[in-house]
Amino acid sequence: MEKILIINDSKLESLVLKGVIQRVNLEPIVSTEYDAIMHVMDKSPSVAIINYIMEETNGDRLAKKIKKINPDIKCILSSCDVLENRKYDNESIDKVIKTPINPQKLIEIILDFVI
């Protein structure tokens, strides 16, 4: 079963994303920015959905660290704001989504990466 890492400091948004991912028989792993690297090393997820603005880091910076550990992980940057390319370092970002997102659209994006 493919593992999807959700890195978000919003518990509500994490729970919503977790529920969507579970509907298609993928294994969600919910994490904070502080435990994300440990989960990448221990759980080997295929995809990481990373919130852009967190307490002590930005999602693009965290994606860069994740890609150094495993360059094959697909990193999806999520934000409730529209992100412009110049706002973030897109070198490590495979896709950007605006939340809230239609659950079916999120599933399509994830499945494109894991199938």
Biopython code that builds the backbone (N, CA, C, O; Angstrom):
import numpy as np
from Bio.PDB.StructureBuilder import StructureBuilder

atoms = [
    (1, "MET", "N", (0.843, -1.174, 0.000)),
    (1, "MET", "CA", (0.000, 0.000, 0.000)),
    (1, "MET", "C", (0.892, 1.242, 0.000)),
    (1, "MET", "O", (1.828, 1.352, 0.792)),
    (2, "GLU", "N", (0.585, 2.165, -0.895)),
    (2, "GLU", "CA", (1.344, 3.406, -0.989)),
    (2, "GLU", "C", (1.072, 4.291, 0.228)),
    (2, "GLU", "O", (-0.057, 4.385, 0.707)),
    (3, "LYS", "N", (2.127, 4.932, 0.711)),
    (3, "LYS", "CA", (2.016, 5.812, 1.880)),
    (3, "LYS", "C", (2.087, 7.270, 1.434)),
    (3, "LYS", "O", (2.907, 7.649, 0.598)),
    (4, "ILE", "N", (1.196, 8.076, 2.022)),
    (4, "ILE", "CA", (1.127, 9.494, 1.719)),
    (4, "ILE", "C", (1.365, 10.260, 3.012)),
    (4, "ILE", "O", (0.597, 10.122, 3.964)),
    (5, "LEU", "N", (2.408, 11.055, 3.053)),
    (5, "LEU", "CA", (2.753, 11.833, 4.239)),
    (5, "LEU", "C", (2.067, 13.195, 4.168)),
    (5, "LEU", "O", (2.225, 13.930, 3.193)),
    (6, "ILE", "N", (1.306, 13.523, 5.209)),
    (6, "ILE", "CA", (0.623, 14.807, 5.315)),
    (6, "ILE", "C", (1.356, 15.617, 6.375)),
    (6, "ILE", "O", (1.379, 15.235, 7.545)),
    (7, "ILE", "N", (1.948, 16.723, 5.975)),
    (7, "ILE", "CA", (2.692, 17.571, 6.903)),
    (7, "ILE", "C", (1.961, 18.904, 6.997)),
    (7, "ILE", "O", (1.986, 19.714, 6.070)),
    (8, "ASN", "N", (1.315, 19.109, 8.131)),
    (8, "ASN", "CA", (0.465, 20.286, 8.270)),
    (8, "ASN", "C", (0.319, 20.614, 9.744)),
    (8, "ASN", "O", (0.148, 19.715, 10.568)),
    (9, "ASP", "N", (0.386, 21.891, 10.082)),
    (9, "ASP", "CA", (0.213, 22.277, 11.484)),
    (9, "ASP", "C", (-1.248, 22.523, 11.836)),
    (9, "ASP", "O", (-1.557, 22.842, 12.984)),
    (10, "SER", "N", (-2.146, 22.382, 10.877)),
    (10, "SER", "CA", (-3.578, 22.477, 11.131)),
    (10, "SER", "C", (-4.146, 21.075, 11.318)),
    (10, "SER", "O", (-4.173, 20.281, 10.378)),
    (11, "LYS", "N", (-4.596, 20.774, 12.524)),
    (11, "LYS", "CA", (-5.137, 19.436, 12.794)),
    (11, "LYS", "C", (-6.376, 19.159, 11.963)),
    (11, "LYS", "O", (-6.566, 18.040, 11.486)),
    (12, "LEU", "N", (-7.222, 20.169, 11.783)),
    (12, "LEU", "CA", (-8.439, 19.983, 11.002)),
    (12, "LEU", "C", (-8.109, 19.660, 9.543)),
    (12, "LEU", "O", (-8.660, 18.718, 8.972)),
    (13, "GLU", "N", (-7.220, 20.433, 8.950)),
    (13, "GLU", "CA", (-6.854, 20.183, 7.558)),
    (13, "GLU", "C", (-6.193, 18.816, 7.404)),
    (13, "GLU", "O", (-6.429, 18.121, 6.416)),
    (14, "SER", "N", (-5.373, 18.430, 8.369)),
    (14, "SER", "CA", (-4.741, 17.108, 8.335)),
    (14, "SER", "C", (-5.777, 15.994, 8.365)),
    (14, "SER", "O", (-5.664, 15.013, 7.629)),
    (15, "LEU", "N", (-6.786, 16.147, 9.217)),
    (15, "LEU", "CA", (-7.839, 15.131, 9.317)),
    (15, "LEU", "C", (-8.650, 15.033, 8.025)),
    (15, "LEU", "O", (-9.012, 13.938, 7.596)),
    (16, "VAL", "N", (-8.932, 16.173, 7.413)),
    (16, "VAL", "CA", (-9.676, 16.177, 6.151)),
    (16, "VAL", "C", (-8.862, 15.464, 5.069)),
    (16, "VAL", "O", (-9.389, 14.610, 4.357)),
    (17, "LEU", "N", (-7.591, 15.813, 4.947)),
    (17, "LEU", "CA", (-6.729, 15.176, 3.947)),
    (17, "LEU", "C", (-6.592, 13.679, 4.220)),
    (17, "LEU", "O", (-6.615, 12.872, 3.291)),
    (18, "LYS", "N", (-6.453, 13.315, 5.475)),
    (18, "LYS", "CA", (-6.337, 11.899, 5.859)),
    (18, "LYS", "C", (-7.572, 11.120, 5.406)),
    (18, "LYS", "O", (-7.454, 10.025, 4.855)),
    (19, "GLY", "N", (-8.752, 11.687, 5.641)),
    (19, "GLY", "CA", (-9.992, 11.020, 5.249)),
    (19, "GLY", "C", (-10.094, 10.817, 3.749)),
    (19, "GLY", "O", (-10.535, 9.764, 3.288)),
    (20, "VAL", "N", (-9.692, 11.815, 2.993)),
    (20, "VAL", "CA", (-9.723, 11.715, 1.531)),
    (20, "VAL", "C", (-8.780, 10.599, 1.068)),
    (20, "VAL", "O", (-9.145, 9.791, 0.214)),
    (21, "ILE", "N", (-7.601, 10.557, 1.619)),
    (21, "ILE", "CA", (-6.589, 9.570, 1.215)),
    (21, "ILE", "C", (-7.026, 8.151, 1.573)),
    (21, "ILE", "O", (-6.802, 7.219, 0.801)),
    (22, "GLN", "N", (-7.638, 7.986, 2.720)),
    (22, "GLN", "CA", (-8.096, 6.660, 3.139)),
    (22, "GLN", "C", (-9.180, 6.111, 2.205)),
    (22, "GLN", "O", (-9.302, 4.895, 2.054)),
    (23, "ARG", "N", (-9.961, 6.986, 1.582)),
    (23, "ARG", "CA", (-11.052, 6.540, 0.703)),
    (23, "ARG", "C", (-10.555, 5.760, -0.501)),
    (23, "ARG", "O", (-11.308, 4.979, -1.082)),
    (24, "VAL", "N", (-9.307, 5.955, -0.883)),
    (24, "VAL", "CA", (-8.789, 5.264, -2.068)),
    (24, "VAL", "C", (-7.727, 4.230, -1.695)),
    (24, "VAL", "O", (-6.842, 3.912, -2.489)),
    (25, "ASN", "N", (-7.832, 3.724, -0.493)),
    (25, "ASN", "CA", (-6.955, 2.642, -0.018)),
    (25, "ASN", "C", (-5.467, 2.979, -0.076)),
    (25, "ASN", "O", (-4.637, 2.128, -0.394)),
    (26, "LEU", "N", (-5.148, 4.225, 0.235)),
    (26, "LEU", "CA", (-3.762, 4.620, 0.425)),
    (26, "LEU", "C", (-3.555, 4.829, 1.917)),
    (26, "LEU", "O", (-4.518, 5.069, 2.646)),
    (27, "GLU", "N", (-2.326, 4.741, 2.375)),
    (27, "GLU", "CA", (-2.047, 4.863, 3.804)),
    (27, "GLU", "C", (-1.571, 6.270, 4.151)),
    (27, "GLU", "O", (-0.443, 6.641, 3.828)),
    (28, "PRO", "N", (-2.434, 7.062, 4.815)),
    (28, "PRO", "CA", (-2.000, 8.399, 5.216)),
    (28, "PRO", "C", (-1.152, 8.361, 6.481)),
    (28, "PRO", "O", (-1.421, 7.588, 7.400)),
    (29, "ILE", "N", (-0.139, 9.194, 6.514)),
    (29, "ILE", "CA", (0.701, 9.368, 7.697)),
    (29, "ILE", "C", (0.647, 10.855, 8.033)),
    (29, "ILE", "O", (1.140, 11.685, 7.268)),
    (30, "VAL", "N", (0.054, 11.190, 9.164)),
    (30, "VAL", "CA", (-0.083, 12.593, 9.551)),
    (30, "VAL", "C", (1.118, 12.989, 10.403)),
    (30, "VAL", "O", (1.506, 12.273, 11.327)),
    (31, "SER", "N", (1.699, 14.140, 10.077)),
    (31, "SER", "CA", (2.912, 14.581, 10.761)),
    (31, "SER", "C", (2.906, 16.098, 10.935)),
    (31, "SER", "O", (2.192, 16.828, 10.248)),
    (32, "THR", "N", (3.714, 16.528, 11.864)),
    (32, "THR", "CA", (3.996, 17.951, 11.999)),
    (32, "THR", "C", (5.323, 18.225, 11.297)),
    (32, "THR", "O", (6.016, 17.299, 10.874)),
    (33, "GLU", "N", (5.659, 19.470, 11.183)),
    (33, "GLU", "CA", (6.943, 19.832, 10.572)),
    (33, "GLU", "C", (8.116, 19.269, 11.370)),
    (33, "GLU", "O", (9.188, 19.023, 10.816)),
    (34, "TYR", "N", (7.913, 19.068, 12.657)),
    (34, "TYR", "CA", (9.000, 18.614, 13.541)),
    (34, "TYR", "C", (9.308, 17.124, 13.380)),
    (34, "TYR", "O", (10.448, 16.706, 13.586)),
    (35, "ASP", "N", (8.308, 16.322, 13.015)),
    (35, "ASP", "CA", (8.487, 14.878, 12.879)),
    (35, "ASP", "C", (8.576, 14.426, 11.422)),
    (35, "ASP", "O", (8.740, 13.235, 11.155)),
    (36, "ALA", "N", (8.472, 15.337, 10.503)),
    (36, "ALA", "CA", (8.380, 14.976, 9.087)),
    (36, "ALA", "C", (9.592, 14.185, 8.593)),
    (36, "ALA", "O", (9.429, 13.160, 7.932)),
    (37, "ILE", "N", (10.774, 14.637, 8.898)),
    (37, "ILE", "CA", (11.991, 13.961, 8.416)),
    (37, "ILE", "C", (12.069, 12.543, 8.970)),
    (37, "ILE", "O", (12.453, 11.618, 8.254)),
    (38, "MET", "N", (11.708, 12.366, 10.241)),
    (38, "MET", "CA", (11.696, 11.032, 10.842)),
    (38, "MET", "C", (10.726, 10.122, 10.079)),
    (38, "MET", "O", (11.044, 8.964, 9.806)),
    (39, "HIS", "N", (9.553, 10.645, 9.738)),
    (39, "HIS", "CA", (8.565, 9.841, 9.005)),
    (39, "HIS", "C", (9.051, 9.507, 7.599)),
    (39, "HIS", "O", (8.795, 8.410, 7.102)),
    (40, "VAL", "N", (9.740, 10.427, 6.962)),
    (40, "VAL", "CA", (10.291, 10.156, 5.627)),
    (40, "VAL", "C", (11.282, 9.000, 5.713)),
    (40, "VAL", "O", (11.259, 8.105, 4.868)),
    (41, "MET", "N", (12.142, 9.009, 6.712)),
    (41, "MET", "CA", (13.159, 7.961, 6.848)),
    (41, "MET", "C", (12.553, 6.635, 7.304)),
    (41, "MET", "O", (12.958, 5.576, 6.823)),
    (42, "ASP", "N", (11.595, 6.678, 8.217)),
    (42, "ASP", "CA", (11.034, 5.446, 8.794)),
    (42, "ASP", "C", (9.929, 4.810, 7.950)),
    (42, "ASP", "O", (9.823, 3.586, 7.888)),
    (43, "LYS", "N", (9.121, 5.623, 7.314)),
    (43, "LYS", "CA", (7.916, 5.116, 6.641)),
    (43, "LYS", "C", (8.033, 5.041, 5.122)),
    (43, "LYS", "O", (7.232, 4.355, 4.485)),
    (44, "SER", "N", (8.997, 5.717, 4.529)),
    (44, "SER", "CA", (9.216, 5.733, 3.074)),
    (44, "SER", "C", (7.950, 6.043, 2.271)),
    (44, "SER", "O", (7.519, 5.228, 1.455)),
    (45, "PRO", "N", (7.359, 7.206, 2.498)),
    (45, "PRO", "CA", (6.163, 7.550, 1.721)),
    (45, "PRO", "C", (6.504, 7.829, 0.260)),
    (45, "PRO", "O", (7.635, 8.185, -0.069)),
    (46, "SER", "N", (5.509, 7.662, -0.609)),
    (46, "SER", "CA", (5.676, 7.959, -2.032)),
    (46, "SER", "C", (5.433, 9.427, -2.319)),
    (46, "SER", "O", (6.045, 10.007, -3.217)),
    (47, "VAL", "N", (4.520, 10.031, -1.536)),
    (47, "VAL", "CA", (4.102, 11.411, -1.746)),
    (47, "VAL", "C", (4.076, 12.123, -0.400)),
    (47, "VAL", "O", (3.717, 11.530, 0.617)),
    (48, "ALA", "N", (4.458, 13.395, -0.399)),
    (48, "ALA", "CA", (4.323, 14.245, 0.784)),
    (48, "ALA", "C", (3.492, 15.460, 0.399)),
    (48, "ALA", "O", (3.808, 16.169, -0.557)),
    (49, "ILE", "N", (2.419, 15.690, 1.160)),
    (49, "ILE", "CA", (1.611, 16.894, 0.987)),
    (49, "ILE", "C", (2.029, 17.834, 2.106)),
    (49, "ILE", "O", (1.791, 17.553, 3.280)),
    (50, "ILE", "N", (2.649, 18.948, 1.745)),
    (50, "ILE", "CA", (3.299, 19.814, 2.718)),
    (50, "ILE", "C", (2.652, 21.192, 2.715)),
    (50, "ILE", "O", (2.598, 21.859, 1.682)),
    (51, "ASN", "N", (2.167, 21.609, 3.862)),
    (51, "ASN", "CA", (1.592, 22.940, 3.993)),
    (51, "ASN", "C", (2.701, 23.983, 3.789)),
    (51, "ASN", "O", (3.832, 23.790, 4.234)),
    (52, "TYR", "N", (2.366, 25.080, 3.116)),
    (52, "TYR", "CA", (3.388, 26.084, 2.821)),
    (52, "TYR", "C", (3.823, 26.858, 4.061)),
    (52, "TYR", "O", (5.020, 26.959, 4.332)),
    (53, "ILE", "N", (2.882, 27.403, 4.814)),
    (53, "ILE", "CA", (3.218, 28.197, 5.996)),
    (53, "ILE", "C", (3.005, 27.370, 7.257)),
    (53, "ILE", "O", (1.886, 26.953, 7.556)),
    (54, "MET", "N", (4.086, 27.137, 7.990)),
    (54, "MET", "CA", (4.007, 26.428, 9.262)),
    (54, "MET", "C", (4.689, 27.282, 10.328)),
    (54, "MET", "O", (5.180, 28.372, 10.036)),
    (55, "GLU", "N", (4.715, 26.796, 11.535)),
    (55, "GLU", "CA", (5.213, 27.608, 12.651)),
    (55, "GLU", "C", (6.662, 28.052, 12.488)),
    (55, "GLU", "O", (6.977, 29.227, 12.677)),
    (56, "GLU", "N", (7.545, 27.119, 12.138)),
    (56, "GLU", "CA", (8.970, 27.453, 12.107)),
    (56, "GLU", "C", (9.648, 27.264, 10.757)),
    (56, "GLU", "O", (10.851, 27.486, 10.626)),
    (57, "THR", "N", (8.880, 26.855, 9.759)),
    (57, "THR", "CA", (9.480, 26.674, 8.434)),
    (57, "THR", "C", (8.424, 26.885, 7.361)),
    (57, "THR", "O", (7.238, 27.037, 7.653)),
    (58, "ASN", "N", (8.871, 26.891, 6.139)),
    (58, "ASN", "CA", (7.975, 26.913, 4.995)),
    (58, "ASN", "C", (8.048, 25.559, 4.296)),
    (58, "ASN", "O", (9.065, 24.868, 4.352)),
    (59, "GLY", "N", (6.965, 25.201, 3.647)),
    (59, "GLY", "CA", (6.879, 23.900, 2.997)),
    (59, "GLY", "C", (7.918, 23.672, 1.921)),
    (59, "GLY", "O", (8.378, 22.545, 1.735)),
    (60, "ASP", "N", (8.301, 24.728, 1.205)),
    (60, "ASP", "CA", (9.309, 24.550, 0.157)),
    (60, "ASP", "C", (10.671, 24.207, 0.747)),
    (60, "ASP", "O", (11.424, 23.424, 0.169)),
    (61, "ARG", "N", (10.982, 24.789, 1.889)),
    (61, "ARG", "CA", (12.259, 24.462, 2.559)),
    (61, "ARG", "C", (12.242, 23.021, 3.068)),
    (61, "ARG", "O", (13.235, 22.302, 2.961)),
    (62, "LEU", "N", (11.112, 22.616, 3.616)),
    (62, "LEU", "CA", (10.992, 21.248, 4.115)),
    (62, "LEU", "C", (11.041, 20.251, 2.958)),
    (62, "LEU", "O", (11.640, 19.183, 3.085)),
    (63, "ALA", "N", (10.420, 20.590, 1.838)),
    (63, "ALA", "CA", (10.464, 19.718, 0.658)),
    (63, "ALA", "C", (11.905, 19.515, 0.190)),
    (63, "ALA", "O", (12.280, 18.415, -0.214)),
    (64, "LYS", "N", (12.694, 20.558, 0.246)),
    (64, "LYS", "CA", (14.103, 20.460, -0.160)),
    (64, "LYS", "C", (14.850, 19.457, 0.724)),
    (64, "LYS", "O", (15.642, 18.656, 0.226)),
    (65, "LYS", "N", (14.596, 19.503, 2.030)),
    (65, "LYS", "CA", (15.220, 18.548, 2.958)),
    (65, "LYS", "C", (14.747, 17.122, 2.675)),
    (65, "LYS", "O", (15.536, 16.177, 2.705)),
    (66, "ILE", "N", (13.465, 16.982, 2.405)),
    (66, "ILE", "CA", (12.890, 15.665, 2.109)),
    (66, "ILE", "C", (13.511, 15.089, 0.844)),
    (66, "ILE", "O", (13.866, 13.910, 0.814)),
    (67, "LYS", "N", (13.648, 15.897, -0.194)),
    (67, "LYS", "CA", (14.219, 15.427, -1.461)),
    (67, "LYS", "C", (15.694, 15.047, -1.328)),
    (67, "LYS", "O", (16.190, 14.208, -2.080)),
    (68, "LYS", "N", (16.398, 15.666, -0.368)),
    (68, "LYS", "CA", (17.794, 15.268, -0.138)),
    (68, "LYS", "C", (17.861, 13.864, 0.454)),
    (68, "LYS", "O", (18.805, 13.119, 0.190)),
    (69, "ILE", "N", (16.871, 13.510, 1.244)),
    (69, "ILE", "CA", (16.814, 12.167, 1.830)),
    (69, "ILE", "C", (16.366, 11.151, 0.791)),
    (69, "ILE", "O", (16.948, 10.074, 0.664)),
    (70, "ASN", "N", (15.311, 11.512, 0.041)),
    (70, "ASN", "CA", (14.793, 10.612, -0.983)),
    (70, "ASN", "C", (14.292, 11.439, -2.164)),
    (70, "ASN", "O", (13.184, 11.974, -2.113)),
    (71, "PRO", "N", (15.081, 11.549, -3.214)),
    (71, "PRO", "CA", (14.696, 12.373, -4.364)),
    (71, "PRO", "C", (13.466, 11.855, -5.114)),
    (71, "PRO", "O", (12.894, 12.580, -5.928)),
    (72, "ASP", "N", (13.056, 10.619, -4.853)),
    (72, "ASP", "CA", (11.914, 10.039, -5.563)),
    (72, "ASP", "C", (10.562, 10.416, -4.955)),
    (72, "ASP", "O", (9.527, 10.216, -5.591)),
    (73, "ILE", "N", (10.556, 10.955, -3.741)),
    (73, "ILE", "CA", (9.294, 11.356, -3.120)),
    (73, "ILE", "C", (8.725, 12.536, -3.901)),
    (73, "ILE", "O", (9.437, 13.495, -4.200)),
    (74, "LYS", "N", (7.446, 12.459, -4.225)),
    (74, "LYS", "CA", (6.766, 13.564, -4.898)),
    (74, "LYS", "C", (6.256, 14.519, -3.826)),
    (74, "LYS", "O", (5.546, 14.103, -2.910)),
    (75, "CYS", "N", (6.608, 15.776, -3.932)),
    (75, "CYS", "CA", (6.232, 16.780, -2.932)),
    (75, "CYS", "C", (5.178, 17.720, -3.501)),
    (75, "CYS", "O", (5.386, 18.393, -4.511)),
    (76, "ILE", "N", (4.034, 17.740, -2.812)),
    (76, "ILE", "CA", (2.923, 18.611, -3.170)),
    (76, "ILE", "C", (2.864, 19.723, -2.136)),
    (76, "ILE", "O", (2.694, 19.459, -0.946)),
    (77, "LEU", "N", (3.000, 20.940, -2.576)),
    (77, "LEU", "CA", (2.930, 22.098, -1.687)),
    (77, "LEU", "C", (1.484, 22.567, -1.630)),
    (77, "LEU", "O", (0.866, 22.810, -2.667)),
    (78, "SER", "N", (0.935, 22.697, -0.408)),
    (78, "SER", "CA", (-0.461, 23.127, -0.263)),
    (78, "SER", "C", (-0.523, 24.448, 0.489)),
    (78, "SER", "O", (0.283, 24.726, 1.377)),
    (79, "SER", "N", (-1.511, 25.255, 0.102)),
    (79, "SER", "CA", (-1.708, 26.533, 0.764)),
    (79, "SER", "C", (-3.147, 26.985, 0.555)),
    (79, "SER", "O", (-3.762, 26.693, -0.471)),
    (80, "CYS", "N", (-3.666, 27.693, 1.532)),
    (80, "CYS", "CA", (-5.005, 28.263, 1.362)),
    (80, "CYS", "C", (-4.932, 29.558, 0.555)),
    (80, "CYS", "O", (-5.965, 30.103, 0.167)),
    (81, "ASP", "N", (-3.737, 30.048, 0.303)),
    (81, "ASP", "CA", (-3.525, 31.221, -0.540)),
    (81, "ASP", "C", (-3.014, 30.777, -1.905)),
    (81, "ASP", "O", (-2.404, 29.715, -2.028)),
    (82, "VAL", "N", (-3.256, 31.572, -2.908)),
    (82, "VAL", "CA", (-2.690, 31.294, -4.226)),
    (82, "VAL", "C", (-1.195, 31.601, -4.146)),
    (82, "VAL", "O", (-0.799, 32.688, -3.725)),
    (83, "LEU", "N", (-0.382, 30.646, -4.548)),
    (83, "LEU", "CA", (1.066, 30.828, -4.502)),
    (83, "LEU", "C", (1.595, 31.158, -5.885)),
    (83, "LEU", "O", (1.272, 30.490, -6.867)),
    (84, "GLU", "N", (2.391, 32.172, -5.945)),
    (84, "GLU", "CA", (3.077, 32.523, -7.185)),
    (84, "GLU", "C", (4.447, 31.858, -7.163)),
    (84, "GLU", "O", (5.053, 31.707, -6.102)),
    (85, "ASN", "N", (4.934, 31.461, -8.333)),
    (85, "ASN", "CA", (6.225, 30.767, -8.416)),
    (85, "ASN", "C", (7.356, 31.508, -7.737)),
    (85, "ASN", "O", (8.234, 30.875, -7.150)),
    (86, "ARG", "N", (7.362, 32.805, -7.798)),
    (86, "ARG", "CA", (8.478, 33.549, -7.214)),
    (86, "ARG", "C", (8.425, 33.583, -5.693)),
    (86, "ARG", "O", (9.409, 33.956, -5.054)),
    (87, "LYS", "N", (7.299, 33.202, -5.099)),
    (87, "LYS", "CA", (7.158, 33.223, -3.646)),
    (87, "LYS", "C", (7.893, 32.073, -2.967)),
    (87, "LYS", "O", (8.282, 32.180, -1.804)),
    (88, "TYR", "N", (8.078, 31.005, -3.673)),
    (88, "TYR", "CA", (8.671, 29.819, -3.058)),
    (88, "TYR", "C", (9.729, 29.225, -3.983)),
    (88, "TYR", "O", (9.771, 29.507, -5.180)),
    (89, "ASP", "N", (10.572, 28.403, -3.392)),
    (89, "ASP", "CA", (11.614, 27.712, -4.144)),
    (89, "ASP", "C", (10.974, 26.471, -4.772)),
    (89, "ASP", "O", (10.699, 25.497, -4.071)),
    (90, "ASN", "N", (10.738, 26.499, -6.067)),
    (90, "ASN", "CA", (10.023, 25.395, -6.683)),
    (90, "ASN", "C", (10.910, 24.256, -7.167)),
    (90, "ASN", "O", (10.431, 23.342, -7.838)),
    (91, "GLU", "N", (12.165, 24.298, -6.842)),
    (91, "GLU", "CA", (13.100, 23.246, -7.251)),
    (91, "GLU", "C", (12.681, 21.864, -6.739)),
    (91, "GLU", "O", (12.857, 20.869, -7.441)),
    (92, "SER", "N", (12.137, 21.794, -5.539)),
    (92, "SER", "CA", (11.784, 20.519, -4.918)),
    (92, "SER", "C", (10.286, 20.245, -4.935)),
    (92, "SER", "O", (9.839, 19.248, -4.367)),
    (93, "ILE", "N", (9.511, 21.100, -5.570)),
    (93, "ILE", "CA", (8.060, 20.980, -5.562)),
    (93, "ILE", "C", (7.586, 20.346, -6.872)),
    (93, "ILE", "O", (7.914, 20.821, -7.960)),
    (94, "ASP", "N", (6.813, 19.270, -6.750)),
    (94, "ASP", "CA", (6.296, 18.580, -7.935)),
    (94, "ASP", "C", (4.915, 19.073, -8.339)),
    (94, "ASP", "O", (4.520, 18.932, -9.497)),
    (95, "LYS", "N", (4.182, 19.648, -7.401)),
    (95, "LYS", "CA", (2.827, 20.139, -7.674)),
    (95, "LYS", "C", (2.449, 21.122, -6.574)),
    (95, "LYS", "O", (2.897, 20.996, -5.435)),
    (96, "VAL", "N", (1.622, 22.101, -6.925)),
    (96, "VAL", "CA", (1.103, 23.057, -5.948)),
    (96, "VAL", "C", (-0.417, 22.960, -5.976)),
    (96, "VAL", "O", (-1.026, 22.947, -7.046)),
    (97, "ILE", "N", (-1.033, 22.891, -4.780)),
    (97, "ILE", "CA", (-2.487, 22.864, -4.702)),
    (97, "ILE", "C", (-2.967, 23.962, -3.761)),
    (97, "ILE", "O", (-2.275, 24.340, -2.815)),
    (98, "LYS", "N", (-4.149, 24.457, -4.036)),
    (98, "LYS", "CA", (-4.787, 25.435, -3.167)),
    (98, "LYS", "C", (-5.861, 24.706, -2.367)),
    (98, "LYS", "O", (-6.704, 24.010, -2.933)),
    (99, "THR", "N", (-5.823, 24.871, -1.054)),
    (99, "THR", "CA", (-6.820, 24.249, -0.196)),
    (99, "THR", "C", (-7.820, 25.298, 0.262)),
    (99, "THR", "O", (-7.457, 26.468, 0.386)),
    (100, "PRO", "N", (-9.048, 24.925, 0.515)),
    (100, "PRO", "CA", (-9.557, 23.561, 0.372)),
    (100, "PRO", "C", (-9.604, 23.152, -1.106)),
    (100, "PRO", "O", (-9.794, 23.978, -1.999)),
    (101, "ILE", "N", (-9.425, 21.871, -1.321)),
    (101, "ILE", "CA", (-9.420, 21.329, -2.677)),
    (101, "ILE", "C", (-10.536, 20.296, -2.778)),
    (101, "ILE", "O", (-10.859, 19.605, -1.812)),
    (102, "ASN", "N", (-11.104, 20.211, -3.947)),
    (102, "ASN", "CA", (-12.117, 19.194, -4.199)),
    (102, "ASN", "C", (-11.483, 17.827, -3.946)),
    (102, "ASN", "O", (-10.427, 17.529, -4.505)),
    (103, "PRO", "N", (-12.110, 16.989, -3.110)),
    (103, "PRO", "CA", (-11.504, 15.682, -2.780)),
    (103, "PRO", "C", (-11.169, 14.842, -4.009)),
    (103, "PRO", "O", (-10.119, 14.201, -4.048)),
    (104, "GLN", "N", (-12.048, 14.837, -5.012)),
    (104, "GLN", "CA", (-11.779, 14.046, -6.216)),
    (104, "GLN", "C", (-10.548, 14.557, -6.951)),
    (104, "GLN", "O", (-9.760, 13.766, -7.469)),
    (105, "LYS", "N", (-10.380, 15.870, -6.999)),
    (105, "LYS", "CA", (-9.208, 16.458, -7.656)),
    (105, "LYS", "C", (-7.923, 16.069, -6.921)),
    (105, "LYS", "O", (-6.916, 15.749, -7.552)),
    (106, "LEU", "N", (-7.962, 16.099, -5.578)),
    (106, "LEU", "CA", (-6.798, 15.691, -4.791)),
    (106, "LEU", "C", (-6.451, 14.230, -5.053)),
    (106, "LEU", "O", (-5.280, 13.886, -5.213)),
    (107, "ILE", "N", (-7.457, 13.381, -5.097)),
    (107, "ILE", "CA", (-7.227, 11.961, -5.363)),
    (107, "ILE", "C", (-6.583, 11.779, -6.733)),
    (107, "ILE", "O", (-5.649, 10.992, -6.880)),
    (108, "GLU", "N", (-7.077, 12.501, -7.737)),
    (108, "GLU", "CA", (-6.499, 12.399, -9.081)),
    (108, "GLU", "C", (-5.026, 12.803, -9.078)),
    (108, "GLU", "O", (-4.196, 12.140, -9.700)),
    (109, "ILE", "N", (-4.707, 13.880, -8.383)),
    (109, "ILE", "CA", (-3.320, 14.351, -8.316)),
    (109, "ILE", "C", (-2.436, 13.293, -7.661)),
    (109, "ILE", "O", (-1.368, 12.968, -8.179)),
    (110, "ILE", "N", (-2.870, 12.762, -6.543)),
    (110, "ILE", "CA", (-2.082, 11.755, -5.831)),
    (110, "ILE", "C", (-1.922, 10.502, -6.667)),
    (110, "ILE", "O", (-0.818, 9.966, -6.768)),
    (111, "LEU", "N", (-2.999, 10.026, -7.268)),
    (111, "LEU", "CA", (-2.931, 8.804, -8.055)),
    (111, "LEU", "C", (-2.031, 8.959, -9.270)),
    (111, "LEU", "O", (-1.421, 7.985, -9.710)),
    (112, "ASP", "N", (-1.936, 10.166, -9.824)),
    (112, "ASP", "CA", (-1.010, 10.398, -10.928)),
    (112, "ASP", "C", (0.433, 10.135, -10.496)),
    (112, "ASP", "O", (1.258, 9.723, -11.312)),
    (113, "PHE", "N", (0.737, 10.366, -9.241)),
    (113, "PHE", "CA", (2.087, 10.162, -8.735)),
    (113, "PHE", "C", (2.361, 8.718, -8.305)),
    (113, "PHE", "O", (3.506, 8.271, -8.364)),
    (114, "VAL", "N", (1.342, 7.989, -7.877)),
    (114, "VAL", "CA", (1.592, 6.647, -7.323)),
    (114, "VAL", "C", (1.267, 5.510, -8.298)),
    (114, "VAL", "O", (1.588, 4.353, -8.028)),
    (115, "ILE", "N", (0.643, 5.829, -9.411)),
    (115, "ILE", "CA", (0.314, 4.761, -10.375)),
    (115, "ILE", "C", (1.293, 4.809, -11.522)),
    (115, "ILE", "O", (1.201, 4.001, -12.445)),
]
sb = StructureBuilder()
sb.init_structure("model")
sb.init_model(0)
sb.init_chain("A")
sb.init_seg("    ")
for serial, (resi, resn, name, xyz) in enumerate(atoms, 1):
    if name == "N":
        sb.init_residue(resn, " ", resi, " ")
    sb.init_atom(name, np.array(xyz, "f"), 0.0, 1.0, " ", f" {name:<3s}", serial, name[0])
structure = sb.get_structure()
